Amino acid sequence: MDEDVEIRERLFHNVVREYVIGFLLFILLYIVSYVIICAYRKQPDRDEYCAVDTEDATVYRIALWLCTFTLSVSGGAVLLLPISIVANEALLMFPNSYYLQWMNTSLIHGLWNSIFLFSNLSLFVLMPFAYLFTESEGLPGYRRGIMSRVYETALVLFLSAILICGLAWVLSAIFNEDKASRKALFDIWDFYLPYLYSCISLLGVVMLLICTPIGFARLFTVMGELVMKPKFLQNVETELDVLRLEEDNLLRKLESADKRLSNGHGNDASHGKEAVKERLDGISKSKRELEKRQKVSPLRRNLGYPIMMLFLLFLTCMSVLMVAKNMIELLIGLKALPVSTQEIVLGISSLSALGPIGAAVEITIIIYLMVTSVVGFYSCPLLNRLQPRYADTSMTKVIGNCVVIVVLSSALPVLSRTLGITNFDLLGNFGRLDWLGNFYIILTYNLVFAVATAICLATKFTSSLRAALVDHFEQAFVHGRQTLSRHKGLASATMLVKDD
């Protein structure tokens, strides 16, 4: 009897501990997400939803809370695989450590299931509700107020859900004659939501397939703009002294132009003053850039850019090599499909052949894939209109960006496992997606990803060479035409001389 009570107490404390850890992690992600959204959102006094009355301000605030919750769930989805890999390696290195007992298999399974649940909730309920809530005006016949807008939003959302369920049932009846599958559609929780999330995850994986190779190439340009490029033959102090002297000279010219204007020499003095101002603005800009470069240490100034470019090139090459290795192992039969077949117990064996070093590389590449996918998404021609702007993003765009991020982040674990970036199996409903068991889909996905990445990188690094070659051929073609026309002119002149 005492042993049963002790077991129940231990289970109770384990459950409470897992809830506390999950809640603390959620609070941390929520705070970070709130700071990010507040940095990019348009200020309430300039946003159209808050400029009218307090009711719109309340709607704005509720939509902001829902967006923050969705972005925090997206952050949790990004961290699922890194946390799981770190937990497995930590338990493998310190199996008997008292301080790591909280990092167990039950906690990791709970995190995966919670992220899956909240991703469904955010994608299918919270974000549609937030958008419809900001666009609502209240049901006709009701007194204006928050509750009237809540009723209208809930009604539209409910009718939309019925419409989507009906379309899904009709499509299932048309394309699948199995009565069991049509009856299963009435089981909303166990069949319909996982099936719908499977379609959304497939959409997210396709978006990652398109955006990640573009992000690989685009990220080199972005980091080149953020990191200071080295100029080894540049003497910053000497150039600053020259710019300061030239700035003083232009200021004296500006003063003399003002004196000439005061003496009545209008036209010449005004044109000269405008030219001096333009030149002064250019010098001030160059001076600020040099002063910024002067504050940076010489080591960082000269080595930061090459090291960052080599680091990005290393991560990109490692990603492509891992995908190629995964394709070969799939063809040979050494690796199974990413569909989940069994429960995982942490701390049994390392998932990487290189141990902790390989696990660190896997975590870095997983986060790198997420960054490149976001950069690639906002680099696409039509999708860059959704790109948020610092302190100038409307609430509608904030909602759209949160939807994009939650779709990409929830598909990131599936992408990483499909490409063979990690051997950590997908837990919970993430590994029960229907299309993960199709060999041809997985192999084709790996092949397209590798080829698209190679094409994007080749296009990026050979653009200047191709432009130089095109320019050289154009010049040669023009020179050839000019030479040919000159020869024709000489021949015609010679013929005229002979005739004379």
Residue pairs with C-beta under 8 A, 6 or more apart in sequence:
14 104
14 106
17 102
18 106
18 107
18 110
21 102
21 107
22 107
22 110
22 111
22 114
25 76
25 111
26 72
26 76
29 72
29 73
29 75
29 76
30 68
30 69
30 72
32 72
32 75
33 68
33 69
33 71
33 72
33 74
33 75
34 68
36 71
37 64
37 67
37 68
37 71
37 398
39 390
39 391
40 388
40 389
40 390
40 391
40 393
40 398
41 47
41 64
41 391
41 393
41 394
41 395
41 398
42 391
42 392
42 393
42 394
42 395
43 391
44 50
44 57
44 60
45 51
47 60
47 394
47 395
48 394
49 56
49 57
49 59
49 60
49 63
49 134
49 395
50 56
50 57
50 60
55 144
55 145
55 146
55 149
58 146
59 133
59 134
59 136
59 146
59 149
60 134
60 395
62 130
62 133
63 130
63 133
63 134
63 395
63 398
63 399
64 395
64 398
66 126
66 127
66 129
66 130
67 127
67 130
67 395
67 398
67 399
67 402
69 118
69 122
69 126
70 122
70 126
70 127
70 402
70 403
70 405
70 406
71 402
71 405
71 406
73 115
73 118
73 119
73 122
73 406
74 402
74 405
74 406
74 408
74 409
74 410
75 409
76 111
76 114
76 115
76 118
77 115
77 119
77 406
77 409
77 410
77 412
77 413
78 367
78 370
78 409
78 412
80 111
80 112
80 115
80 413
81 363
81 366
81 412
81 413
81 416
81 422
81 424
82 363
82 366
82 367
83 108
83 111
84 108
84 111
84 112
84 346
84 424
84 427
85 351
85 359
85 362
85 363
85 422
85 424
86 359
86 363
87 103
87 107
87 108
87 346
88 346
88 347
88 350
88 351
88 359
88 424
89 350
89 355
89 356
89 359
90 100
90 103
91 100
91 103
91 104
91 346
91 347
92 347
92 348
92 349
92 350
93 356
94 100
95 347
103 346
104 346
105 344
105 345
105 346
108 346
108 427
109 343
109 427
109 428
112 427
112 428
112 430
113 427
113 428
113 429
115 410
116 197
116 428
116 429
116 430
119 197
119 406
119 410
120 193
120 197
122 402
122 406
123 197
123 200
123 403
123 406
123 407
123 410
124 193
124 196
125 157
127 399
127 402
127 403
127 406
128 157
128 160
129 153
129 154
129 157
130 399
131 396
131 399
132 152
132 153
132 156
132 157
133 149
133 150
133 153
134 395
134 396
134 399
136 149
136 152
136 153
136 156
137 149
137 152
138 144
138 145
138 148
138 149
138 152
139 148
139 151
139 152
139 155
142 148
142 151
164 196
165 185
165 188
165 192
168 185
168 192
168 195
168 196
169 182
169 185
172 181
172 182
172 185
173 182
176 182
184 190
184 191
184 192
185 191
185 192
194 429
194 432
195 434
197 429
197 433
198 433
198 434
198 435
200 407
200 410
201 410
201 411
201 414
201 433
202 433
202 435
203 407
203 411
204 407
204 408
204 410
204 411
204 414
205 411
205 414
205 415
205 418
205 445
207 373
207 377
207 407
207 408
207 411
208 369
208 373
208 408
208 411
208 412
208 415
209 445
209 448
209 449
209 452
210 376
210 380
210 452
211 372
211 373
211 374
211 376
211 377
211 379
211 380
211 408
212 369
212 372
212 373
212 376
212 415
212 449
212 453
213 376
213 449
213 452
213 453
213 455
213 456
214 376
214 379
214 380
214 456
215 371
215 372
215 373
215 374
215 375
215 376
215 377
215 379
216 316
216 319
216 372
216 376
216 453
216 456
216 457
217 456
217 457
217 459
217 460
218 372
218 375
218 376
218 379
219 312
219 371
219 372
219 375
220 309
220 312
220 460
221 460
222 375
223 308
223 309
223 312
224 305
224 309
227 304
227 305
227 308
228 292
228 293
228 296
228 300
228 301
228 304
228 305
229 305
230 301
230 302
230 303
230 304
230 305
230 306
232 302
236 290
236 293
236 294
237 294
239 290
240 287
240 290
240 291
240 294
243 283
243 286
243 287
243 290
244 287
246 283
247 280
247 283
247 284
247 287
250 276
250 279
250 280
250 283
251 280
253 272
253 276
254 273
254 276
254 277
254 280
257 269
257 272
257 273
257 276
258 273
260 268
260 269
261 269
261 270
261 273
293 301
296 304
315 364
315 365
315 368
316 453
316 457
318 361
318 365
319 365
319 368
319 369
319 419
319 421
319 453
320 450
320 453
320 454
322 365
322 419
322 420
322 421
323 419
323 420
323 446
323 449
323 450
323 453
324 450
325 420
326 335
326 419
326 420
326 446
327 443
327 446
327 447
327 450
329 335
329 420
330 337
330 439
330 442
330 443
330 446
331 443
335 420
337 436
337 437
337 438
337 439
337 442
338 414
338 417
338 418
338 425
338 426
338 431
338 436
338 442
339 426
339 431
339 432
339 433
339 436
339 437
340 425
340 426
340 427
340 428
340 430
340 431
340 432
341 425
341 431
342 425
344 424
344 425
344 427
350 356
350 358
350 359
351 359
351 362
351 422
351 423
351 424
352 358
352 359
352 361
352 362
352 422
352 423
354 361
362 421
362 422
365 421
366 412
366 416
366 421
366 422
369 412
369 415
369 416
369 421
370 408
370 409
370 412
373 408
373 412
374 405
374 408
377 383
377 404
377 408
378 384
378 386
378 387
386 397
386 400
386 401
386 404
388 397
388 398
388 401
393 401
413 426
413 430
414 426
414 430
414 433
414 436
415 421
416 422
417 424
417 425
417 426
418 436
418 442
418 445
418 446
419 445
419 446
419 449
420 446
425 431
426 436
435 441
436 442
